[in-house]
Amino acid sequence: MTTRTSQKTQASPTTQAAPATASGAAAPGAAHRHGPRLPWAKLAPEVYQAMLALDAAATKGLDPTLVELVKIRASQLNHCAFCIDMHIKDARKAGETEQRIYLLDAWEEATGFYSPKEQAALALTEAVTLLTEGFVPDAAYDRAAAHFGQEELARLIALITTINAWNRFGVSTRMTPGRA
């Protein structure tokens, strides 16, 4: 999500929830609904405002195009359709090309399309977002540290953490793409 001052109203869900098992998970073979669950920003406005402030602080001084690439990539990894949609639109407004947006999911294979600094930021984004080994590998951190000064690196880590939080709000409440 970006530092927008208002969030579009979410529609009320009209479909029924899939039957659940004792653990609360959908029963095997049961359909799960994809409509919005609740307008969290309206219901917890102080949290929403705090997130906007955190987002603004995290992105301060970072290249706007790099910010959007990081937000899109984390959102892709987290399957947050709302944030992917929003940040692709924001990336275009920031001057990002269609080709680089399309190739972002395969940035490592798209040699020559992303600068070494952008590649380092994307590698760190993946490491922080996935935490596949329970920690951020030294190689990913060191790669980013070689391209970003300490303050910029601190903000990059804050940016990655912030977009992951936004993604969790979006995915857990099933925010609908196209409403930003």
Disulfide bonds with the S-S distance in Angstrom:
none
